[in-house]
Amino acid sequence: MTSDSSKPDDATEPARLLSGIACPEDVQALESPQLLELAEEIREKLISTLARTGGHLGPNLGVVELTIALHRVFNTPKDKFVMDVSHQGYVHKMLTGRAPQIGSIRQYEGLNGFLLRTESEHDCYGAGHAGTALSAALGMAAGRDLKGGDEHVIAVAGDAAFTCGPTLEALNNIASTAKRFIVVLNDNEWSIDKNVGAIAKYFNALRTNKAYSGVREKAADFVEWIGGQGVRRLAHKIEQSAKNLLFPNVLFEKFGVRYFGPIDGHNLPLLVKTFEYLKGQDEPVILHIITEKGRGYKPALDKPGKFHGLGPYNVADGSTSAGSSPTYSEVFGRTVTDFAKEDEKIVAVTAAMPGGTKLEIFKDEIPERYFDVGIAEEHAALFACGLASEGLKPFLSIYSTFMQRAYDMIIHDMALQKLPVRLCMDRSGLSGDDGPTHHGLFDIGYLRHVPNVVHMQPADEDEFADMLWTMSHYDDGPIAVRYPRGAGVGAKLKDNPELLEIGKGELVQDGHDVALIGLGFLFELAVEAKEKLEAEGHSVALVNPRFIKPLDEELILDVARRCKVICTFEDHVLKHGFGAAIIELLHDNGIDTTVERVGWPDEFIEHGKVDILRKKHGITSDASVEKVLRHLPRKAATV
């Protein structure tokens, strides 16, 4: 993708067409050949821009032609595009007036990395979790029909979304709910990692069957040649007969949804003509398109998992800078795999996230005890319950924000039956650039009131390994550990991990004026606050609680009785969080020691760099010191 200096100036100017796109009407005003040029400009812009900002490169390179075709044929905001997942919405943003701001994607106060209703009238629905598009779009279509509207509703869902329970539940209701409804199945064989399961195999069979493909192509040619509606229906019947012969249980048409495809999702003229045809259908239809994740950029094609979502990279070869310390996810993957080599009862379960959770290490070294169930968190939780009931030791690794989907299973199946499933809650706490859909700020609140659940958070990587070791030896019910995205403090792991006593915290330093209780990753802030308070002449107790539930009540009550004020630190919302548990404990024991809390407010936190957001919302050592000093007498600073 290099410019030719021999071309006229306007041809060498970057994004010549893209710079003129301020709204979808500008896409519709282009000549047909210009659409292909626009597609190339968009790809170049994505590759060069995301190299600086990071983001979801692969998915968006794969939907360039699809998004252009949608905006060529339909008219947002009247017509509705619901994307599953909406991280593939960067191109949509660029075609709806936000191309000049694309360099701010996922940056603080910049464009969100997902569709966002408050960002643009063209974003009719925002979603950061898979499996939502069909249900939400179907609701919009039903609402349109009730109001007598004529707008079109198009759900764009990746093939991995069809492993989600909500997607299948929506399919079950489409035929009986909506008169006109278009589903685009964007089939690229990937979610974040390679798709798994029977649905993925079924789509592969549709893609690769040569006999079906041949009949389909002849039918498409016939439609193109004649162009009449009656012949279009005849062509569909020809295709339908061949399809039923080869695939007697075609999934979608058994649900009452008329199926078209698969077609080349990068053939822009064909996409436009197909959408123009589907636009006139008065029944629910599904269009199956085949796309390449990362199309147009070789590093992304070669490593689609890596380029699903990543930080800044080198455009020339796609290389990224390695961190100085292993991430918590890497510590998890390596440690659990090593434990499993010594304990044949340990098994690993993930929901389509072997790369993100680093269970790919387990997969590579112990594949027979590794299970990827696809984007199906509820099933993953129940599946792990079944494994536990057979005496195995399942480590279920799911992001904190996605574990919310399995909440009923945690209560009804794990906790009620005291099944020892090991819940490994990756990305707990702020997830920075990903924004509110991915921040893991609610898991303390949704777990700490559930009976029979143990919940922990380590202060560093070595303590994390101790907690994983403890989990592998705990058989009295579900046990969870929450840990953040990214690297820790660089603590070296012991050769032999320590078995922790359940519910036992650590008094790191004693004191009698103020007690600082720093949970997990924010223990570092408590240490910083301790040094600043000591510089003011105050005696400071420092506590690493380790356990969220059960609390070390003896330790906490002891420091509360001796200190004038307690300050808690947590990477979690304050409502029903760790600090709230401390307040409840003191109240129940008749102790009126003042408790100040440092944590996230009762609102959805925006996207941005973690340090920026912490400063904005008062998650700093300086803010904690200011809160504490209000309750302490002034003392002479120590020299």
C-alpha positions in Angstrom: 0.0 0.0 0.0 2.4 2.7 -1.2 1.6 5.8 -3.1 3.0 6.4 -6.7 4.7 9.8 -6.9 4.0 9.9 -10.7 0.3 10.1 -10.1 -1.5 13.5 -9.8 -1.4 15.2 -6.5 -5.0 14.5 -5.6 -4.3 10.8 -6.1 -1.3 10.7 -3.8 -3.1 12.6 -1.0 -4.0 10.2 1.7 -7.7 9.3 2.2 -8.7 11.4 -0.7 -12.2 9.9 -0.8 -12.5 9.2 2.9 -11.8 12.8 3.8 -15.0 13.7 1.9 -17.2 11.3 3.8 -19.1 13.2 6.4 -22.3 11.1 6.4 -23.7 8.0 4.7 -25.2 10.1 2.0 -21.7 10.8 0.8 -21.1 7.1 0.4 -24.3 6.8 -1.7 -23.2 9.7 -3.9 -19.9 8.0 -5.0 -19.6 6.3 -8.3 -19.5 2.5 -8.1 -15.8 2.2 -9.0 -15.0 4.7 -6.3 -16.3 2.3 -3.6 -13.4 0.0 -4.2 -11.0 2.9 -3.8 -12.7 4.0 -0.6 -12.3 0.5 0.8 -8.5 0.6 0.2 -8.3 4.0 1.8 -10.2 2.8 4.8 -7.8 -0.2 5.2 -4.8 2.1 5.0 -6.2 4.4 7.5 -7.0 1.6 9.9 -3.6 0.0 9.7 -1.7 3.3 10.1 -3.9 4.7 12.8 -4.2 1.6 15.0 -0.5 1.2 14.9 -0.3 4.3 17.1 -3.4 3.8 19.3 -4.0 0.0 19.3 -7.4 -1.4 18.9 -9.5 -4.1 17.1 -7.6 -4.2 13.8 -8.4 -7.7 12.5 -12.2 -7.6 12.8 -12.4 -4.2 11.2 -10.2 -5.0 8.2 -12.6 -7.9 7.6 -15.8 -5.8 7.4 -14.7 -2.9 5.2 -16.7 -4.0 2.1 -19.6 -5.2 4.2 -19.9 -1.8 6.0 -19.6 0.2 2.8 -22.3 -1.9 1.2 -24.6 -1.5 4.1 -24.3 2.3 4.0 -24.6 2.3 0.2 -28.0 0.5 0.3 -29.5 1.5 3.7 -30.0 4.9 5.4 -28.9 5.3 9.0 -29.9 6.6 11.5 -33.4 5.7 10.2 -32.4 2.2 9.3 -30.7 0.4 12.2 -27.4 -1.6 12.2 -26.9 -3.7 15.3 -23.4 -5.2 15.4 -22.3 -8.3 17.3 -19.8 -7.5 18.7 -19.6 -3.8 18.0 -15.8 -3.7 18.1 -16.2 -4.3 14.4 -17.8 -0.8 14.1 -14.7 1.3 13.4 -15.6 1.4 9.7 -19.2 2.3 10.5 -17.9 5.2 12.7 -15.7 6.4 9.8 -18.6 6.5 7.4 -20.9 8.3 9.8 -18.9 11.5 10.3 -16.3 10.3 12.7 -13.3 9.6 10.3 -11.5 12.8 11.5 -11.6 11.5 15.1 -10.6 7.9 14.3 -7.1 8.6 15.7 -8.7 9.1 19.1 -10.3 5.6 19.2 -10.1 4.1 22.7 -8.2 7.1 24.0 -9.4 9.1 26.9 -12.2 11.5 25.8 -11.9 10.0 22.3 -14.1 7.6 20.3 -15.2 4.5 22.1 -13.9 1.2 20.8 -17.4 -0.1 20.6 -20.7 1.4 19.2 -22.1 3.8 21.8 -25.6 5.3 21.7 -24.4 8.5 23.3 -21.6 9.0 20.8 -23.7 9.2 17.6 -27.3 9.0 16.4 -26.0 6.3 13.9 -25.1 4.0 16.8 -28.5 2.6 17.6 -27.2 -0.1 20.0 -24.0 -0.6 21.8 -22.7 -3.9 23.0 -19.3 -5.2 24.2 -20.4 -8.8 24.8 -21.2 -11.3 22.1 -24.6 -12.8 21.3 -26.7 -9.7 21.8 -27.4 -8.5 18.3 -30.2 -10.8 17.1 -32.3 -10.3 20.2 -31.9 -6.6 20.4 -32.4 -6.1 16.7 -35.5 -8.4 16.7 -36.9 -6.2 19.5 -36.3 -3.1 17.3 -38.0 -4.8 14.4 -41.0 -5.8 16.5 -41.2 -2.3 17.9 -41.2 -0.9 14.3 -44.0 -3.2 13.3 -46.1 -2.2 16.3 -45.6 1.5 15.4 -46.2 1.0 11.7 -42.7 2.0 10.7 -41.0 1.1 7.5 -37.3 1.3 8.5 -35.0 -1.7 8.0 -33.3 -3.5 10.9 -30.0 -5.3 10.1 -28.2 -7.5 12.7 -24.5 -8.1 11.8 -23.3 -11.1 13.8 -20.0 -12.9 13.7 -20.2 -16.7 13.3 -18.9 -17.1 16.9 -22.0 -15.3 18.2 -24.0 -18.3 17.1 -22.5 -20.4 19.8 -24.1 -18.0 22.4 -27.4 -19.1 24.0 -29.0 -15.6 23.5 -28.4 -15.9 19.7 -30.1 -19.3 19.5 -32.9 -18.1 21.7 -33.5 -15.2 19.3 -33.4 -17.5 16.3 -36.2 -19.4 17.9 -38.4 -16.3 17.9 -37.6 -14.5 14.6 -40.2 -16.1 12.4 -43.0 -15.5 14.8 -42.0 -12.0 15.8 -40.9 -9.8 12.9 -42.2 -9.3 9.3 -39.0 -7.9 7.9 -35.7 -8.6 9.4 -32.2 -9.0 7.9 -29.4 -11.0 9.6 -25.9 -10.9 8.2 -23.8 -13.8 9.3 -20.2 -12.6 9.1 -18.3 -15.8 8.9 -14.6 -15.6 9.3 -14.0 -18.7 11.4 -12.8 -16.6 14.4 -14.0 -14.9 17.5 -11.0 -13.7 19.4 -9.5 -17.2 18.8 -10.4 -20.0 16.4 -14.0 -21.0 16.7 -14.9 -24.4 18.2 -17.8 -26.8 18.4 -20.6 -28.1 16.2 -21.8 -24.8 14.9 -18.3 -23.9 13.6 -18.1 -27.3 11.9 -21.5 -26.7 10.3 -20.6 -23.3 8.9 -17.4 -24.9 7.6 -19.4 -27.5 5.8 -21.5 -24.8 4.1 -18.3 -22.9 3.1 -16.4 -25.8 1.7 -18.9 -28.2 0.0 -18.0 -27.9 -3.6 -21.2 -29.3 -5.0 -23.3 -26.8 -3.1 -21.0 -24.0 -4.0 -21.3 -24.8 -7.7 -25.1 -24.9 -7.8 -25.1 -21.7 -5.7 -22.8 -19.9 -8.1 -24.9 -20.9 -11.1 -28.1 -19.7 -9.4 -26.4 -16.4 -8.6 -25.3 -16.0 -12.2 -28.8 -16.7 -13.4 -30.2 -14.0 -11.1 -27.6 -11.6 -12.3 -28.4 -12.3 -16.0 -32.2 -12.0 -15.8 -32.7 -9.7 -12.8 -36.5 -10.3 -12.5 -38.1 -10.9 -9.2 -39.9 -14.1 -10.5 -36.6 -15.5 -11.7 -34.9 -14.5 -8.5 -37.4 -16.6 -6.6 -36.8 -19.5 -9.1 -33.1 -19.2 -8.6 -33.6 -19.3 -4.9 -35.7 -22.5 -5.3 -32.9 -24.1 -7.4 -30.4 -23.3 -4.7 -32.9 -24.4 -2.0 -33.3 -27.8 -3.7 -29.6 -28.4 -3.9 -29.1 -27.3 -0.4 -31.8 -29.5 1.1 -30.3 -32.4 -0.9 -26.9 -31.8 0.5 -27.8 -30.5 3.9 -31.3 -31.8 4.8 -31.2 -30.1 8.2 -30.2 -26.6 7.2 -30.1 -24.8 10.5 -31.6 -21.4 9.7 -34.5 -22.5 7.5 -35.6 -24.9 10.2 -36.0 -21.8 12.3 -38.2 -20.2 9.6 -35.6 -17.8 8.4 -34.9 -17.7 4.6 -31.2 -18.4 4.0 -29.0 -16.9 1.3 -25.4 -17.6 0.6 -22.6 -18.1 1.4 -21.2 -15.3 -0.7 -17.9 -13.5 -0.8 -18.0 -10.8 1.8 -15.2 -8.9 0.0 -17.0 -8.7 -3.3 -18.4 -5.2 -2.9 -20.5 -5.0 -6.1 -22.1 -8.4 -5.2 -22.8 -7.3 -1.6 -24.5 -4.1 -2.9 -26.7 -6.0 -5.3 -27.5 -8.6 -2.7 -28.6 -6.0 -0.1 -30.6 -4.2 -2.7 -32.5 -7.5 -3.3 -32.9 -8.4 0.3 -34.1 -4.9 1.1 -37.3 -5.7 -0.8 -38.1 -9.0 1.0 -41.1 -9.0 3.3 -39.8 -11.9 5.5 -36.9 -12.6 7.8 -33.8 -13.5 5.9 -30.2 -14.4 6.7 -27.3 -13.6 4.5 -24.2 -15.8 5.0 -21.0 -14.0 3.9 -17.4 -15.2 4.1 -14.8 -12.8 5.1 -11.1 -12.8 6.1 -10.3 -11.4 9.5 -7.3 -9.1 9.0 -7.8 -8.8 5.2 -5.3 -6.4 3.5 -2.6 -6.7 6.2 -0.4 -9.8 6.2 0.6 -9.8 9.8 -3.1 -9.7 10.8 -3.9 -12.5 8.4 -1.1 -14.6 9.7 -2.0 -14.0 13.4 -5.7 -13.2 13.6 -5.8 -14.0 17.3 -3.1 -11.4 18.1 -4.6 -8.8 15.9 -8.2 -9.2 17.2 -7.3 -6.5 19.7 -3.9 -5.2 20.6 -1.8 -2.2 21.6 0.4 -0.2 19.3 2.5 -2.1 16.7 5.0 -1.7 14.0 3.2 -1.3 10.7 6.1 -2.9 8.7 5.9 -6.3 10.3 3.2 -6.1 13.0 5.6 -6.6 15.8 4.8 -5.3 19.3 6.9 -4.5 22.3 7.1 -7.2 25.0 6.4 -6.1 28.6 9.2 -6.1 31.2 7.2 -8.5 33.5 4.8 -11.3 32.7 1.1 -10.4 32.9 -1.1 -11.9 35.5 -2.8 -13.9 32.7 0.6 -15.3 31.7 1.4 -16.2 35.4 -2.0 -17.9 35.6 -1.6 -20.0 32.4 1.9 -21.1 33.2 1.3 -21.8 36.9 -2.0 -23.8 36.4 -0.4 -25.8 33.6 2.6 -26.7 35.9 0.2 -27.7 38.7 -1.8 -29.9 36.3 1.3 -31.8 35.2 1.6 -33.0 38.8 -2.1 -33.4 39.5 -4.1 -35.3 36.9 -7.4 -34.1 38.4 -6.8 -30.5 37.3 -8.7 -29.5 34.1 -8.9 -26.1 32.4 -12.1 -24.6 30.9 -12.5 -21.3 28.9 -15.1 -19.6 26.9 -13.4 -18.8 23.6 -10.5 -17.0 25.3 -7.5 -19.3 25.3 -5.2 -16.4 24.2 -6.6 -13.7 26.4 -6.6 -16.0 29.5 -3.3 -17.6 28.5 -4.8 -21.1 28.8 -3.3 -21.6 25.4 -0.3 -22.7 27.4 -2.4 -25.5 29.0 -3.9 -26.3 25.6 -0.5 -26.8 24.0 1.0 -28.9 26.8 -2.0 -30.8 28.2 -4.6 -30.8 25.4 -6.6 -33.8 26.6 -7.6 -31.9 29.8 -8.3 -28.5 28.1 -11.8 -27.5 27.1 -12.8 -24.4 25.1 -16.7 -24.3 24.9 -17.0 -21.2 22.7 -18.7 -18.0 23.6 -21.0 -19.7 26.0 -20.2 -18.6 29.6 -23.4 -20.1 31.1 -22.6 -23.5 29.6 -18.9 -23.2 30.7 -20.0 -22.7 34.3 -22.4 -25.7 34.2 -19.9 -27.8 32.4 -17.4 -27.0 35.1 -19.9 -28.0 37.7 -20.3 -31.4 36.0 -16.6 -31.9 36.0 -16.4 -31.0 39.7 -19.2 -33.4 40.5 -17.0 -36.2 39.0 -14.1 -35.4 41.4 -12.1 -33.3 38.9 -10.6 -29.9 39.7 -11.9 -27.5 37.0 -10.2 -24.1 36.7 -12.7 -21.9 34.9 -11.0 -18.8 33.4 -13.4 -16.1 32.2 -13.1 -12.3 32.3 -14.8 -10.7 35.3 -17.2 -8.8 33.0 -18.2 -12.0 31.1 -18.6 -14.1 34.3 -21.6 -11.9 34.9 -23.5 -14.0 32.4 -22.9 -17.1 34.5 -24.2 -15.5 37.7 -27.2 -17.8 38.1 -25.0 -20.9 37.6 -22.7 -19.6 40.3 -25.5 -19.3 42.8 -27.8 -22.2 41.9 -25.4 -24.8 40.7 -22.0 -24.1 42.2 -22.7 -22.5 45.6 -25.9 -24.2 46.5 -24.4 -27.6 45.8 -21.0 -26.7 47.1 -19.2 -27.8 44.0 -15.5 -26.9 44.0 -15.2 -25.0 40.8 -12.2 -22.7 40.6 -13.3 -19.3 39.3 -10.4 -17.5 37.8 -11.6 -14.0 37.1 -9.3 -12.3 34.6 -9.5 -8.5 33.9 -10.9 -7.8 37.3 -10.8 -4.1 38.0 -10.4 -1.4 35.4 -9.8 -2.6 31.9 -8.7 0.8 30.6 -9.0 1.3 26.9 -11.8 -1.2 26.5 -14.2 0.9 28.4 -17.4 0.3 30.5 -18.4 -3.0 28.9 -15.1 -4.6 29.8 -14.3 -3.1 33.2 -14.4 -5.8 35.8 -15.7 -3.6 38.6 -18.7 -5.6 39.9 -17.5 -9.1 40.8 -16.9 -8.4 44.5 -20.5 -7.1 44.8 -22.1 -10.0 42.9 -20.1 -12.7 44.8 -19.5 -11.7 48.4 -23.2 -12.2 49.4 -23.4 -15.7 47.9 -23.1 -18.4 50.6 -20.4 -21.0 50.3 -18.2 -18.9 48.0 -14.5 -18.0 48.8 -13.2 -14.9 47.1 -9.5 -13.7 47.0 -7.3 -11.2 45.4 -3.5 -11.2 45.4 -1.2 -8.3 46.1 1.5 -9.6 43.7 2.3 -12.4 41.3 3.9 -14.6 43.9 0.8 -14.4 46.1 -1.3 -15.1 43.0 0.6 -18.4 42.6 -0.1 -19.2 46.3 -3.7 -18.6 45.7 -3.9 -20.8 42.7 -2.1 -23.5 44.7 -4.6 -23.0 47.5 -7.5 -23.3 45.0 -6.1 -26.6 43.7 -6.4 -28.0 47.2 -9.8 -26.5 48.2 -12.8 -28.9 47.9 -15.4 -27.3 50.1 -17.2 -25.3 47.4 -16.6 -22.7 44.8 -13.5 -20.6 45.2 -12.7 -17.5 43.2 -9.6 -15.3 42.6 -9.8 -11.9 40.9 -6.8 -10.5 39.1 -6.1 -7.5 36.9 -5.3 -7.0 33.2 -1.6 -6.5 32.5 1.6 -7.0 34.4 2.0 -6.9 38.2 4.8 -5.5 40.3 7.4 -8.0 39.0 7.5 -10.2 42.1 9.5 -13.4 41.7 7.6 -16.6 42.3 8.8 -19.0 45.0 10.0 -22.4 43.9 7.3 -24.0 46.0 4.0 -22.1 46.4 2.4 -21.7 49.9 -0.9 -23.1 50.9 -2.8 -20.1 52.4 -5.2 -20.4 55.3 -8.7 -19.6 54.1 -9.8 -16.2 55.4 -6.4 -15.2 56.9 -5.0 -11.8 55.9 -1.6 -10.4 56.5 -0.6 -7.6 58.9 2.3 -6.1 57.0 3.0 -3.4 59.5 1.4 -2.4 62.8 0.3 1.0 63.9 -2.2 2.8 66.1 -3.4 6.0 64.3 -4.6 4.8 60.9 -5.1 1.4 59.3 -4.6 1.2 55.5 -6.2 -2.0 54.0 -5.1 -2.4 50.4 -6.8 -5.1 48.4 -4.9 -6.8 45.6 -3.4 -4.6 42.9 -4.2 -1.4 44.9 -2.0 -2.6 47.8 0.7 -0.5 46.1 -1.4 2.7 46.7 -1.8 1.8 50.3 2.0 1.5 50.6 2.4 4.9 49.0 -0.2 6.4 51.3 1.5 4.9 54.4 4.8 6.6 53.5 3.0 10.0 53.1 1.1 9.6 56.4 4.3 8.6 58.2 5.9 11.7 56.9 3.2 13.6 58.6 4.0 12.0 61.9 1.3 9.3 62.1 1.5 5.7 63.1 0.2 3.5 60.3 -0.9 -0.1 60.2 -0.7 -1.7 56.8 -2.9 -4.7 56.0 -2.9 -7.0 53.0 -6.4 -8.6 53.4 -5.9 -11.3 50.7 -9.5 -12.6 51.3 -12.6 -10.7 50.3 -14.7 -13.5 51.7 -14.4 -14.7 54.3 -12.8 -11.6 55.8 -10.1 -12.0 58.4 -12.5 -10.6 61.0 -10.0 -11.0 63.9 -7.3 -9.0 62.2 -9.6 -6.2 60.9 -11.5 -5.8 64.2 -8.1 -5.7 66.1 -6.8 -2.8 64.0 -10.1 -1.1 64.1 -10.2 -1.0 67.8 -6.7 0.5 68.0 -6.8 3.0 65.2 -8.7 6.3 64.8 -9.5 5.8 61.1 -9.4 3.0 58.5 -9.0 3.5 54.8 -9.7 0.7 52.3 -8.4 0.5 48.7 -10.1 -1.5 46.0 -10.2 -1.7 42.2 -14.0 -2.1 42.2 -17.1 0.0 42.6 -17.6 1.2 46.2 -21.2 0.2 46.2 -21.4 -3.3 47.8 -17.6 -3.6 47.5 -14.8 -4.6 49.7 -14.9 -1.4 51.8 -18.6 -1.8 52.3 -17.9 -5.3 53.7 -15.5 -3.7 56.3 -18.2 -1.1 57.3 -20.7 -3.9 57.8 -18.2 -5.9 59.9 -17.5 -3.0 62.2 -21.2 -2.1 62.5 -22.2 -5.6 63.4 -19.5 -5.6 66.2 -20.4 -2.2 67.6 -17.2 -0.5 66.5 -17.6 3.1 65.4 -14.1 3.6 63.9 -14.3 5.9 60.9 -13.9 4.1 57.5 -12.8 6.0 54.4 -12.9 4.2 51.1 -10.9 4.5 47.9 -12.6 2.9 44.9 -14.8 3.6 41.8 -18.0 5.7 42.0 -21.5 4.5 41.4 -21.4 5.1 37.6 -20.1 3.4 34.5 -16.5 4.4 34.0 -15.4 5.7 30.6 -12.5 4.3 28.6 -9.0 5.7 28.8 -5.6 5.0 30.3 -5.8 3.6 33.8 -3.6 6.3 35.4 -5.8 9.1 33.8 -9.0 7.5 35.0 -7.6 6.9 38.5 -6.6 10.5 38.9 -9.9 11.7 37.6 -11.9 9.6 40.1 -9.7 9.9 43.1 -8.1 6.5 43.0 -4.7 7.8 44.2 -2.5 7.8 47.3 -2.8 11.6 47.5 -6.6 11.4 47.5 -6.6 8.7 50.2 -4.2 10.7 52.4 -6.5 13.8 52.1 -9.5 11.7 53.2 -7.6 10.2 56.2 -6.1 13.5 57.4 -9.6 15.0 57.9 -10.0 12.6 60.9 -6.5 12.8 62.5 -5.0 15.5 64.7 -2.2 17.5 63.2 1.2 16.2 64.1 4.7 17.4 63.5 6.3 15.8 60.5 9.2 13.4 61.1 12.6 14.5 60.0 
